[in-house]
Amino acid sequence: VDPRTSLPNMNLIKEHLPRILNDPDTVLIDVQIQNFVPFTEKYGPVAGNQVVRSAAKMIGDLLHQVDPTGSFIGHPRDDHFLIGLKSSAAPRVERDLPDRFQTHIQQYYDPNEVSQHLMTVNGTAYPLMQFRVVRVPIESLKTLVNLPDGVKLPSKGT
């Protein structure tokens, strides 16, 4: 379990994958916090951990609304979350998560950065953090979670 978010880490995600993937109505969504590294370079690891914790809570709250019994969320890497949920709930998550994060994240920045929609780190300008939300094709999942070559994932059709 990731100590910052209390969510399943990479090892626990790998354990849950066969169960998740055996449900033909489950889709997987990768959520990445873009520009997280420059943010932590500027504001430090404590601020980065606050962003990760609040992002995890935000994702969990939305999943509780749209798919309270069938959803799964894991935290495989510092700036990534992996969501498994019913296909009928996916469009709302894909639509709402980026907007919610964009509004919420402003509290972590200097007001001038928010008004300019940019932060400057060591002389380089970066956009403010945002969620990149992408459905993960099953074929790509092995790479995303770094499964060893010998591990087989169930196919959706079997």
C-alpha positions as CSV (number, residue, x, y, z in Angstrom):
1,V,0.0,0.0,0.0
2,D,1.3,3.5,-0.9
3,P,1.9,5.2,2.5
4,R,0.8,8.7,1.2
5,T,-2.5,7.6,-0.4
6,S,-3.3,4.3,1.3
7,L,-4.0,3.0,-2.2
8,P,-2.7,-0.2,-3.6
9,N,0.8,0.2,-5.0
10,M,2.3,-1.6,-8.0
11,N,2.6,-5.0,-6.3
12,L,-1.0,-5.0,-5.1
13,I,-2.3,-3.7,-8.5
14,K,-0.6,-6.6,-10.2
15,E,-2.4,-9.0,-7.8
16,H,-5.8,-7.4,-8.6
17,L,-5.4,-7.2,-12.4
18,P,-6.6,-10.7,-13.2
19,R,-9.8,-10.2,-11.2
20,I,-10.4,-6.8,-12.8
21,L,-9.7,-8.0,-16.3
22,N,-11.9,-11.0,-16.1
23,D,-14.9,-8.7,-16.0
24,P,-15.8,-7.9,-19.6
25,D,-17.6,-4.7,-18.6
26,T,-14.5,-3.2,-16.9
27,V,-12.4,-0.5,-18.4
28,L,-9.0,0.8,-17.2
29,I,-8.1,4.4,-17.1
30,D,-4.6,5.8,-16.5
31,V,-4.6,9.2,-14.8
32,Q,-1.3,11.1,-14.9
33,I,-0.6,14.4,-13.1
34,Q,1.2,16.3,-15.8
35,N,3.9,18.7,-14.8
36,F,4.2,17.1,-11.4
37,V,8.0,16.9,-11.5
38,P,8.5,20.6,-12.1
39,F,6.0,21.4,-9.4
40,T,7.9,19.3,-6.9
41,E,11.2,20.9,-8.0
42,K,9.8,24.3,-7.2
43,Y,7.6,23.7,-4.2
44,G,9.3,20.6,-2.7
45,P,8.4,17.0,-1.8
46,V,6.0,17.9,1.0
47,A,3.8,20.0,-1.4
48,G,4.1,17.2,-4.0
49,N,2.8,14.7,-1.4
50,Q,-0.1,17.0,-0.6
51,V,-1.0,17.1,-4.3
52,V,-0.8,13.3,-4.5
53,R,-3.0,12.8,-1.4
54,S,-5.6,15.3,-2.5
55,A,-5.6,13.8,-6.1
56,A,-6.2,10.3,-4.6
57,K,-9.1,11.6,-2.5
58,M,-10.6,13.4,-5.4
59,I,-10.5,10.3,-7.6
60,G,-11.9,8.2,-4.8
61,D,-14.7,10.6,-4.1
62,L,-15.7,10.6,-7.8
63,L,-15.5,6.8,-8.1
64,H,-17.7,6.5,-5.0
65,Q,-20.3,8.6,-6.8
66,V,-20.2,6.8,-10.2
67,D,-19.3,3.2,-9.4
68,P,-19.2,2.6,-5.6
69,T,-19.1,-1.2,-5.6
70,G,-17.3,-2.1,-8.8
71,S,-14.5,0.4,-9.1
72,F,-10.8,0.1,-8.2
73,I,-8.1,2.7,-7.8
74,G,-4.4,2.1,-7.5
75,H,-1.3,4.3,-7.3
76,P,1.4,2.6,-9.4
77,R,3.8,5.5,-9.6
78,D,4.3,9.0,-8.1
79,D,2.3,10.9,-10.7
80,H,0.0,8.1,-11.9
81,F,-3.2,6.5,-10.8
82,L,-4.8,3.4,-12.4
83,I,-8.6,3.2,-12.3
84,G,-10.8,0.1,-13.0
85,L,-14.5,0.7,-13.3
86,K,-17.6,-0.2,-15.2
87,S,-17.7,1.0,-18.8
88,S,-20.9,2.9,-18.2
89,A,-19.2,5.0,-15.5
90,A,-16.1,5.8,-17.6
91,P,-17.3,8.7,-19.6
92,R,-18.2,10.7,-16.5
93,V,-14.8,10.0,-14.9
94,E,-13.0,11.0,-18.1
95,R,-15.0,14.2,-18.3
96,D,-15.2,15.3,-14.7
97,L,-11.7,14.4,-13.3
98,P,-9.7,16.9,-15.3
99,D,-12.1,19.7,-14.5
100,R,-12.2,19.0,-10.8
101,F,-8.4,18.7,-10.6
102,Q,-7.9,21.9,-12.6
103,T,-10.1,23.8,-10.1
104,H,-8.7,22.1,-7.0
105,I,-5.0,22.4,-7.9
106,Q,-5.0,26.2,-7.9
107,Q,-4.7,26.3,-4.1
108,Y,-1.1,24.9,-4.4
109,Y,0.2,27.7,-6.6
110,D,1.1,31.3,-6.2
111,P,-1.8,33.5,-7.3
112,N,0.3,35.1,-10.1
113,E,1.0,31.6,-11.5
114,V,-2.7,30.8,-11.5
115,S,-3.6,34.0,-13.3
116,Q,-0.9,33.3,-15.9
117,H,-1.6,29.6,-16.1
118,L,2.2,29.0,-15.9
119,M,4.9,28.4,-13.3
120,T,8.5,29.1,-13.7
121,V,11.1,26.6,-12.5
122,N,14.8,27.5,-12.9
123,G,14.0,29.9,-15.7
124,T,11.8,27.5,-17.6
125,A,8.0,28.1,-17.9
126,Y,5.7,25.1,-17.4
127,P,1.9,24.9,-17.6
128,L,0.2,24.3,-14.3
129,M,-0.4,20.7,-13.3
130,Q,-3.3,18.9,-15.0
131,F,-4.8,15.5,-15.2
132,R,-4.2,13.5,-18.4
133,V,-7.0,10.9,-18.4
134,V,-6.6,8.0,-20.9
135,R,-8.3,4.7,-21.4
136,V,-5.8,1.9,-21.3
137,P,-6.1,-0.8,-24.0
138,I,-5.5,-4.2,-22.4
139,E,-2.5,-4.7,-24.8
140,S,-0.8,-1.7,-23.3
141,L,-1.5,-2.6,-19.7
142,K,1.5,-5.0,-19.4
143,T,3.9,-2.1,-20.3
144,L,2.1,0.4,-18.0
145,V,2.4,-1.7,-14.9
146,N,5.8,-3.2,-15.9
147,L,4.6,-6.8,-15.7
148,P,7.3,-9.4,-16.4
149,D,7.3,-11.0,-19.8
150,G,6.2,-14.4,-18.5
151,V,2.9,-13.0,-16.9
152,K,-0.2,-13.5,-19.1
153,L,-3.2,-11.3,-18.7
154,P,-6.6,-12.7,-19.4
155,S,-8.1,-11.6,-22.7
156,K,-11.5,-9.8,-22.6
157,G,-13.0,-12.4,-24.9
158,T,-12.4,-15.4,-22.7
